[in-house]
Amino acid sequence: MWDGLDKLIELQQLDLTIAKLDAEARAIPGAIGALEGRLSEAREAFEAAKRRSDQLQKDRRAKERELEEAAQGAKKKQARLFEIKTNEEYSAVLKEIEALKVKSSQLETEVLEWMEAADVTARAVAEAERVFRAAQRDVEAERREKEVRLAALQKELAGLEAARKGQASRLDGELLRMYARLMKSRDVAVVPVADGSCQGCGMTLTPQTYAEVKRNDRMFTCPSCNRILYFPG
């Protein structure tokens, strides 16, 4: 095996592992943000349900006060009937009493409707609170898991970065620069050959080139993608 190949393959494996773990670590804050968004939606739904319930209760109390006022007004007018001296005024007060009774009847119906709506809304509030509390528990548990995973990844990455630094120092400077350029442009710099082809881009090598690459006694690059070739067997 030509000098540096095994070190190069090991460095690439470190880089690929670092890239994979780094991508996972970078995704975690966004995932935690998504969890917070889910919790925020559940909280807003709960608070909106509470606001609707509070408004319904306020409207119902207003209707009940209006009903009470109509009933009191009817009673007062009923008491006036005994004080009235003329038929015209008596008839007028009777009409007012009748109108108040009709209004009271309408208000009673409306109050019942508000009470039924309040019952429905109360159940909606209870359900929204249940969903919110469940989301709180789930999000908190998932956040802890992700934070623990992130800490583990950061620790592992620190170790891998140190190992990578040591491994890179073992390589010839020109070879390391070539490797770095290929990793930047191709993502993978060192690729195996198999069945007569470069496993990086799929180009078929000439039989002679393939035979020479299989010996692993000197560096070859793919004529198509310029990746460094080796035979894994």
C-alpha positions in Angstrom: 0.0 0.0 0.0 1.5 3.3 -1.0 2.7 5.6 1.7 -0.2 7.7 3.2 -3.2 5.8 1.7 -4.2 4.1 5.0 -3.8 7.4 6.9 -5.8 9.2 4.2 -8.6 6.7 4.4 -8.7 7.0 8.2 -8.8 10.8 8.0 -11.7 10.6 5.5 -13.6 8.3 7.8 -13.1 10.7 10.7 -14.2 13.6 8.5 -17.3 11.8 7.3 -18.2 10.8 10.9 -17.6 14.4 12.0 -19.8 15.8 9.2 -22.6 13.3 10.0 -22.6 14.1 13.8 -22.2 17.8 13.2 -25.2 17.8 10.9 -27.2 16.0 13.6 -26.0 18.5 16.2 -26.9 21.5 14.1 -30.4 20.1 13.5 -31.2 19.8 17.2 -31.7 23.5 18.0 -34.2 23.7 15.1 -35.9 20.6 16.4 -36.2 22.1 19.8 -37.6 25.3 18.2 -40.2 23.2 16.5 -41.2 21.6 19.8 -41.5 25.1 21.3 -43.7 26.1 18.4 -46.0 23.0 18.9 -46.3 23.9 22.6 -47.0 27.5 21.7 -49.8 26.5 19.4 -51.4 24.3 22.1 -51.0 27.1 24.7 -52.6 29.6 22.3 -55.5 27.2 21.6 -56.1 26.8 25.3 -55.9 30.6 26.0 -58.3 31.3 23.1 -60.8 28.7 24.4 -60.6 30.4 27.8 -61.2 33.8 26.3 -64.2 32.5 24.4 -65.6 30.9 27.6 -65.0 34.1 29.6 -66.8 36.2 27.0 -69.7 33.8 26.9 -70.0 34.0 30.7 -69.9 37.8 30.6 -72.6 37.9 27.8 -74.8 35.4 29.8 -74.5 37.5 32.9 -75.5 40.6 30.9 -78.6 38.8 29.6 -79.5 37.7 33.1 -79.3 41.3 34.3 -81.4 42.4 31.4 -83.9 39.7 32.2 -84.0 40.7 35.9 -84.5 44.3 34.9 -87.4 43.4 32.6 -89.0 41.3 35.4 -88.6 44.1 37.9 -90.1 46.6 35.4 -93.1 44.3 34.9 -93.7 44.1 38.6 -93.5 47.8 39.1 -96.0 48.4 36.3 -98.2 45.7 37.7 -98.3 47.5 41.0 -99.1 50.8 39.2 -102.4 49.3 37.9 -104.0 49.8 41.3 -103.2 53.5 41.2 -104.4 54.3 37.7 -107.5 56.4 37.4 -108.3 56.3 33.6 -109.0 53.5 31.2 -106.6 54.9 28.6 -103.7 54.9 31.0 -104.7 51.5 32.3 -104.7 50.0 28.8 -101.4 51.6 28.1 -99.7 50.1 31.2 -101.2 46.7 30.4 -99.5 46.9 26.9 -96.2 47.9 28.5 -96.5 44.9 30.9 -97.3 42.6 28.0 -94.3 43.9 26.1 -92.1 43.3 29.1 -93.4 39.8 29.5 -92.7 39.1 25.8 -89.2 40.5 26.2 -88.7 38.4 29.4 -89.7 35.3 27.5 -87.2 36.1 24.7 -84.5 36.8 27.3 -85.2 33.6 29.1 -84.7 31.7 25.8 -81.5 33.6 25.1 -80.2 32.9 28.6 -80.8 29.2 28.2 -79.0 29.3 24.8 -76.1 31.1 26.4 -76.0 28.5 29.2 -75.9 25.7 26.7 -73.2 27.4 24.7 -71.2 28.0 27.9 -71.4 24.2 28.7 -70.1 23.4 25.3 -67.3 26.0 25.6 -66.4 24.7 29.1 -65.9 21.2 27.6 -63.8 22.8 24.8 -61.7 24.6 27.4 -61.2 21.4 29.4 -60.1 19.5 26.2 -57.8 22.4 25.2 -56.2 22.4 28.6 -55.8 18.6 28.5 -54.0 18.9 25.1 -51.8 21.7 26.3 -50.8 19.9 29.5 -50.0 16.8 27.5 -48.0 18.9 25.1 -46.1 20.5 28.0 -45.1 17.0 29.3 -44.2 15.7 25.9 -42.2 18.8 24.8 -40.3 18.9 28.1 -39.4 15.2 27.8 -38.4 15.6 24.2 -36.4 18.8 24.9 -34.5 17.0 27.7 -33.7 14.1 25.3 -32.5 16.4 22.6 -30.4 18.5 25.0 -28.8 15.4 26.4 -28.1 14.1 22.9 -26.7 17.5 21.9 -24.3 17.5 24.8 -23.2 13.9 24.0 -22.7 14.9 20.3 -20.6 18.0 21.3 -18.4 15.8 23.5 -18.0 13.2 20.8 -17.3 15.8 18.2 -14.6 17.4 20.4 -12.9 14.0 20.7 -13.2 13.4 17.0 -11.8 16.8 16.1 -8.8 16.2 18.3 -8.3 12.8 16.6 -8.6 14.4 13.2 -6.1 17.0 14.0 -3.6 14.3 15.0 -4.4 12.2 12.0 -4.0 15.2 9.6 -0.6 16.0 11.1 0.6 12.5 10.0 0.0 13.3 6.3 2.3 14.9 3.8 1.4 18.5 3.3 0.8 18.4 -0.4 -1.3 15.2 -0.1 -3.4 16.8 2.7 -4.0 19.9 0.6 -5.1 17.7 -2.4 -7.4 15.8 -0.1 -8.9 19.0 1.3 -9.6 20.4 -2.2 -11.3 17.1 -3.2 -13.4 17.0 0.0 -14.6 20.6 -0.6 -15.5 20.0 -4.2 -16.5 16.3 -4.1 -17.6 15.6 -0.5 -15.6 12.4 -0.7 -11.9 12.4 -1.7 -10.8 8.8 -1.6 -13.0 6.1 -3.2 -12.6 2.4 -3.9 -12.6 0.8 -7.3 -14.8 -2.2 -7.9 -15.7 -4.2 -11.0 -13.4 -2.0 -13.1 -15.1 1.3 -12.1 -14.6 4.3 -9.9 -17.1 4.1 -7.1 -17.2 7.8 -6.8 -18.5 8.7 -10.3 -19.0 5.4 -11.9 -16.5 5.8 -14.7 -15.2 2.6 -16.2 -11.4 2.4 -16.0 -9.2 0.8 -18.7 -8.2 -2.8 -17.8 -4.6 -1.7 -17.4 -5.4 1.2 -15.1 -7.7 -1.0 -13.0 -5.0 -3.7 -12.7 -2.5 -1.0 -11.6 -4.9 0.6 -9.1 -5.5 -2.9 -7.5 -1.9 -3.1 -6.5 -2.2 0.0 -4.3 1.5 0.6 -4.7 1.1 4.2 -6.0 -1.5 6.9 -6.1 -4.0 7.0 -8.9 -6.8 9.5 -9.5 -10.0 9.0 -11.5 -9.7 10.6 -15.0 -13.3 11.8 -14.6 -13.8 13.0 -11.1 -10.2 13.4 -9.9 -10.9 11.5 -6.7 -8.1 9.4 -5.3 -8.6 5.7 -6.1 -7.7 2.6 -4.1 -8.5 -1.1 -4.1 -10.2 -2.2 -0.8 -9.5 -5.9 -1.2 
